[in-house]
Amino acid sequence: MTPASFTPALLLGLGLEAAIGWPGPLYRRIGHPVTWIGVAISVLDRKLNRENAAPALRRAAGVLCLLLVVGVAAACAIIAEAALPSGWRGRAFGALLAWPFIAARSLYTHVGAVATPLKAGDLEAARRACAMIVGRDTENLDEGGVARAALESLSENASDGVVAPLFWGAVAGLPGLVGYKALNTLDSMVGHRTPRFEAFGWASARADDVANFVPARLTALLFALAAPPKAAAFSVMFRDARAHRSPNAGWPESAFAAALGVRLSGPRAYAGRIKDEPWLNPGGRDPDAADLAAGLALYLRTMLLAAGLLAVLAAGSIA
């Protein structure tokens, strides 16, 4: 199955994930492929990331970890893709294989778990739900802080969790989809600027930046196209995206901020220490519960656009 012929399976996998997510009973029985990758990363971290080693050796160990995790994941996907039958049977089985590596519904569910108590005025519950999806301190956030954190997570993870896997699946078939997800999981686990991971996670963080370069900008484009104030979204995106500490996250976040008329990023606390980040769309208002609900609606419109684009590619591969 070529990458082009895999796009119908990718579209079906997106539809399956959007419809049912990853069911709890299935997770309790077999876990989830991404958690399997996470277990492998944890084992390699313990075996290879020696705290008493020189930084150069830890960096080399991180490169080896990257090659092993992504290489083995992609190799398994190559074998599985080669075994797929032709025709619609192959597309159906391909959809089942693609399904767990796309996070459209699960992202909506996790952010919705913040939006529901925030709308009801239960700030404590909203903070707890927010802490499940962001790394910053949430215990002292007000309504605006919780809404802002959730909107940033929603916009950034729309790229990392949905658009990027679809992009790499369309470009390189099942190996591209699985290999990207392995890389992104690596970055989320070891790509941190902490004493333990500064050297070991360097290669994973840089590779993830490269892999997300196009998908982040594509996600921003889709947000801008789905936004009512399209001109403002495009203008703010091109003006503010590069102010973000990440080379990629600023693109979807700034487009999302302008589309909703709010400001995102800005100062936040990690482990009790304030990090003074620049604002994206600084002229916007502080978001509230209604803006978070509007953000979820914008996310749904954007996912429909992404599905439509994928459907065009799938139709071209069938014709």
Secondary structure, DSSP 8 states (H G I E B T S, - for coil): --HHHHHHHHHHHHHHHHHH-S-HHHHHHH--HHHHHHHHHHHHHHHH--TTS-HHHHHHHHHHHHHHHHHHHHHHHHHHHHT--SHHHHHHHHHHHHGGG--HHHHHHHHHHHHHHHHHT-HHHHHHHHHTT-SS--TT--HHHHHHHHHHHHHHHHIIIIIHHHHHHHHHHHHHHHHHHHHHHHHHHH-S-STTTTTTTHHHHHHHHHHTHHHHHHHHHHHHHHSSSHHHHHHHHHHHGGGSSSTTTHHHHHHHHHHHTB-EE--EEETTEEE---EESTTSB---HHHHHHHHHHHHHHHHHHHHHHHHHHHHHH-
